[in-house]
Amino acid sequence: MHLLQVDALTKRYGHETLALNEISFDVRPGEFVAIIGPSGAGKSTLLRCLNRLIDISSGQVHFDGVNVSSLRGTALRRQRTQIGMIFQHYNLVNRLSVIENVLHGRLGYKGTFEGILGLYNEQEKQEAVRIIESVGLGEQIYKRCDQLSGGQKQRVGIARALVQQPKMLLCDEPIASLDPNSSKIIMDTLREINQNLGITVLVNLHQVDVALRYADRVIGIKRGQLVFDGDPNLITDQQIHQIYGSESGDLMLNLRERYAAA
């Protein structure tokens, strides 16, 4: 049983740029999958195609038995409630409080009138508070988001995704703008969500060492093509070089030495 099925997914921008070239893979419920590759490989485009933030040129995406590729309007909006999205640059409304931003995760369940007025019931508010506390932001519930650190903002983004009650989280470079300590907190939080709540996680990462440490499975993308899909413990120097080219250098050796010393 697969939660996500991607079949020959292709994305073109105009006639010149081929961002994704017939990518195919399946994801089972509860997997933690890291998608790695150099900048410009197509990682962000891939995630945005999965929840149709951008349209697919050809191929199909099935999520939980539904052909996402064909959805439009209200049906697409409803489907997105099952797929939480976490962004590199947080995508928060800075002038609003933590809880107001988190409650925005419920907008997919609202009609137009309710959404414009921000009408949330007591159960939704209580659940938002519970989730905020669960990601360690209980003391910041009513603080404006522009008063938070980068790591705290990303945890608000995670809480906003969780309040949707999703079956899958798509995380687009969630630690790219963070310091090492904040990055560890975010990755630990995502791993706990995956293990404790059973939510499937797909996370784009440029940091190979982080992918190897946290993921059950690694997908490597280079120039819009899938070039590796497998167990992180089995990835070789040659495969890292295939994904990153000359950029890889002694990366794999350094990673192995780091794990041997840990």
C-alpha positions in Angstrom: 0.0 0.0 0.0 1.5 3.3 -1.1 0.5 6.7 0.2 2.2 8.6 -2.6 2.7 7.4 -6.2 4.7 9.5 -8.7 4.7 8.3 -12.3 6.8 9.9 -15.0 6.4 13.3 -13.4 7.7 16.0 -15.8 7.8 19.8 -15.4 8.8 22.2 -18.1 9.0 26.0 -17.7 8.3 27.3 -21.2 10.0 25.5 -24.1 13.5 25.8 -22.9 13.8 24.6 -19.3 13.2 21.0 -18.3 13.0 21.1 -14.5 11.9 17.5 -13.9 12.3 14.7 -16.4 10.0 11.7 -16.0 10.6 11.1 -12.2 8.9 8.0 -10.8 8.8 6.7 -7.2 6.4 5.5 -4.5 6.3 6.3 -0.8 4.7 4.1 1.9 2.8 5.5 4.9 5.1 6.4 7.7 8.3 6.7 5.7 10.9 9.5 6.4 12.4 10.3 3.0 15.2 12.8 2.3 15.5 14.2 -1.2 19.1 15.4 -1.8 20.8 17.1 -4.7 22.7 20.2 -5.6 21.1 23.6 -5.9 18.9 23.8 -9.0 18.5 20.0 -9.2 14.7 20.3 -9.1 14.0 19.4 -5.5 11.8 22.4 -4.7 9.9 22.0 -8.0 9.3 18.3 -7.2 7.6 19.1 -3.8 5.5 21.9 -5.3 4.3 19.5 -8.0 3.3 16.9 -5.5 0.7 19.2 -3.9 0.0 21.2 -7.1 1.4 24.5 -5.9 2.7 24.5 -9.5 1.1 22.6 -12.4 2.5 19.4 -13.8 3.5 19.3 -17.4 3.0 15.6 -17.8 2.9 12.4 -15.7 0.7 11.7 -12.7 0.7 12.1 -8.9 -1.6 9.9 -6.8 -1.9 10.7 -3.1 -3.9 8.3 -0.9 -5.6 6.9 -4.0 -6.6 10.2 -5.5 -5.2 11.5 -8.8 -3.9 14.9 -7.7 -2.9 15.7 -11.2 -6.5 16.1 -12.3 -7.9 18.1 -9.3 -9.1 21.7 -9.6 -10.7 24.3 -7.4 -12.4 23.1 -4.2 -11.3 19.5 -4.7 -7.7 20.5 -4.9 -8.0 22.8 -1.9 -9.5 19.9 0.1 -6.8 17.5 -1.0 -4.1 19.9 0.2 -5.4 19.8 3.7 -3.9 16.2 3.8 -0.5 17.5 2.8 1.2 19.9 5.1 3.9 22.2 3.6 6.9 23.6 5.5 8.9 26.3 3.7 12.5 27.4 3.8 11.6 31.0 4.5 8.7 30.1 6.9 6.0 31.8 4.8 4.5 33.4 8.0 2.5 36.6 8.5 5.1 38.4 10.7 2.6 41.0 12.1 0.3 38.2 13.4 0.8 36.1 16.6 2.0 32.6 16.7 -1.4 31.2 17.3 -3.0 33.3 14.5 -0.4 31.9 12.0 -0.9 28.4 13.2 -4.7 28.7 12.8 -4.1 29.6 9.2 -3.5 25.9 8.7 -7.2 25.4 9.1 -8.1 27.7 6.2 -8.4 24.7 3.8 -11.3 23.5 5.8 -13.1 26.9 5.7 -15.5 28.5 3.3 -14.6 31.8 1.8 -16.6 33.9 4.3 -15.1 32.0 7.3 -11.6 32.3 5.9 -11.8 36.0 5.3 -13.1 36.7 8.8 -10.8 34.2 10.5 -13.6 32.3 12.2 -12.3 29.3 14.2 -14.2 27.3 16.7 -13.1 26.6 20.3 -11.9 23.0 19.4 -9.7 24.4 16.7 -8.2 27.0 19.0 -7.5 24.4 21.7 -5.9 22.0 19.3 -3.7 24.9 18.0 -2.5 25.6 21.5 -1.8 22.0 22.2 0.3 21.7 19.0 2.2 24.9 19.7 3.1 23.6 23.1 4.1 20.3 21.6 6.8 22.0 19.4 8.2 23.9 22.4 6.6 27.3 21.8 4.1 27.4 24.7 5.6 30.7 26.0 5.4 32.4 22.6 1.7 31.6 21.8 0.6 35.3 21.7 4.0 36.8 20.5 4.2 38.3 17.1 6.1 36.2 14.6 8.5 39.0 13.8 9.8 38.8 17.4 10.9 35.2 17.0 14.2 33.6 16.0 14.5 31.7 12.7 14.3 28.3 14.5 11.2 29.4 16.4 9.6 30.6 13.1 10.2 27.3 11.5 8.6 25.5 14.5 5.5 27.8 13.9 5.5 26.6 10.3 5.6 23.0 11.5 2.7 23.6 14.0 0.7 25.3 11.2 1.2 22.2 9.0 0.2 19.9 11.9 -3.0 21.7 12.7 -4.2 20.6 9.2 -4.1 17.0 10.5 -2.1 15.9 7.5 -1.1 12.5 6.4 2.1 13.8 4.9 4.5 16.7 5.4 6.5 18.2 2.5 9.5 20.1 3.9 11.3 22.4 1.4 14.9 23.0 2.7 13.6 23.6 6.3 17.0 24.1 7.8 18.8 25.9 5.0 18.5 29.3 6.8 19.2 28.1 10.3 22.3 27.7 12.6 23.4 24.1 13.5 21.6 24.0 16.9 18.3 25.3 15.5 18.7 22.8 12.5 19.1 19.9 14.9 15.9 21.0 16.8 13.9 21.2 13.6 15.2 17.8 12.3 14.6 16.2 15.7 11.0 17.6 15.7 10.3 16.3 12.3 11.6 12.8 13.2 9.5 12.8 16.4 6.4 13.7 14.4 7.2 10.9 12.0 7.8 8.3 14.7 5.2 9.3 17.2 2.3 10.4 15.0 3.0 8.2 12.0 3.0 11.1 9.6 4.9 10.5 6.4 7.7 13.1 5.8 9.4 14.1 2.6 12.2 16.6 3.2 14.5 18.4 0.7 18.0 18.7 2.1 21.3 20.0 0.6 23.1 18.6 3.7 24.0 15.0 2.9 25.1 14.3 6.5 21.7 15.3 7.8 19.9 13.1 5.3 22.0 10.1 6.3 21.4 10.7 10.0 17.6 11.1 9.9 16.1 9.5 6.8 14.9 5.9 6.3 15.4 6.4 2.6 17.2 8.8 0.4 16.2 10.0 -3.1 18.9 11.7 -5.1 18.1 14.2 -7.9 20.4 15.7 -10.4 19.4 18.0 -13.3 15.8 17.0 -12.9 16.4 13.3 -13.0 16.2 10.7 -10.3 19.7 9.1 -9.9 19.4 7.3 -6.6 16.6 5.8 -4.5 17.5 3.6 -1.6 18.7 2.9 1.9 21.0 5.8 3.2 23.4 3.2 4.7 24.0 1.8 1.2 24.8 5.0 -0.6 28.3 4.9 -2.0 31.0 7.5 -2.8 30.3 7.0 -6.5 26.6 7.7 -6.0 27.3 10.8 -4.1 29.6 11.9 -6.8 26.9 11.1 -9.4 24.5 13.3 -7.6 26.8 16.2 -6.7 29.6 15.9 -9.3 32.8 17.7 -8.6 31.0 19.5 -5.7 31.1 16.2 -3.7 34.9 16.1 -3.2 35.8 14.1 -0.1 32.3 14.5 1.3 31.6 10.8 1.7 34.9 10.1 3.4 34.4 12.9 5.8 30.8 11.6 6.6 32.1 8.1 7.3 34.8 9.4 9.5 32.3 11.5 11.4 30.0 8.6 12.1 33.0 6.3 13.1 34.0 8.9 15.7 30.5 9.4 17.0 
